[in-house]
Amino acid sequence: MRSGGIYNKKFMKQFIANRNEVIQGPSPRVLEVLKNFKPEHANLYLEDYYHSILIPKISEIFGIPEEQIITSYGEEDFFRTIFDEIDPKKDSVLTHSFHYAYYKKYLDCKSVALNTFEMREENESFVFDIENCIQQYQKTKPKILLLTSPNNPTGNSISAEELEKLLKNITAKILVVVDEAYWGFDERYDQKTFLSLLDRYPNLVFLRSFSKLYALAGLRIGFALCGSNVKNILKYQNRYLGLSRILEEVAIAALESDDYYKKLSMEVVGDRKSFINELRNFKNFQPFSSKANFVLVRIANNDIAERLRNALQKEEVVVCKFVDDNFLRVSVGEKKLTGKFLKLLERIDRMF
Ligand SMILES: Cc1ncc(COP(=O)(O)O)c(C=O)c1O
């Protein structure tokens, strides 16, 4: 484990590391910025474009016009912005089954209907059923189509071809949101192909978070890369006084720490691969392939699940979360912790 990491068992009775945070911690450059934040940067508003130094940086890196970028206090902040625009009396949201629990929690609270299209199981993976999505879209006429890629908790992602097929079948008045909170752990993702869709589909928006790959969940930073009409559809007004200055400086430092995060991403990819391979030898725990820093695991029956629940109470570090009685989501990426958890699963597997 890296010495700069956040895991320190001295301070905690039971360390819960099951929300897919990256426990190795952020880059040394980010830590420097946090340590050396200048007090004189605290008392004045920013003056640049939209009162932001981060937006021009994102624009430069991703080749997207500054007007088409929105920054937020984590993706959650952006979700509130878009969900709060919805009229519960006439509008609904369409997403896939097996979706991030927060969507439903928030929309339920606003009395907004959340409809779902299907996911299929194919070759140890979940896949989005694109045909079913188009059918559900035609049937429910949602205000927002929301896709999560890689998806939490299943770990599968959408391809650029699948996404384009959907976009071609959807009117440009509907907002198509792709939540890419787990971006960065897929060695084959072609950023150029995906982002070039923004030129052709003005209603498309990609959401990115600094919480996962960049290991900054506690600081709450996110951004949206938008098609040219997204702000109009949302009636979005830029933040009048900008985002917190320290967060902007930290986010820039993270974006400028490419070498560190590439290495970190490779560590996660390697750890995920060996976790899945090891688990394939077990009788009672079936792993699904994943493009994120977690792996979905099917548990063979309720007795085994119960045994695992009991065993977890005695664990010093808990890296998994029950999605329901038979599915477990395991955060991976840190070899020592994954190895320890595998040993626990192996012990239980042998009992049944
Ligand atoms: C799919 C998905 N989207 C968004 C978020 C929240 O992102 P943020 O920390 O940027 O608010 C999470 C957090 O776990 C998530 O799993």
The ligand as a Gaussian input file, in Angstrom:
#p B3LYP/6-31G(d) Opt

LIG

0 1
 C      -22.661000       6.083000     -10.789000
 C      -22.288000       7.187000      -9.868000
 N      -22.492000       8.453000     -10.259000
 C      -22.191000       9.489000      -9.459000
 C      -21.644000       9.280000      -8.216000
 C      -21.365000      10.445000      -7.329000
 O      -20.308000      11.183000      -7.850000
 P      -19.767000      12.461000      -7.059000
 O      -18.929000      11.983000      -5.929000
 O      -18.974000      13.198000      -8.099000
 O      -20.961000      13.239000      -6.593000
 C      -21.403000       7.985000      -7.753000
 C      -20.840000       7.743000      -6.421000
 O      -20.584000       6.670000      -5.985000
 C      -21.756000       6.909000      -8.601000
 O      -21.572000       5.646000      -8.211000

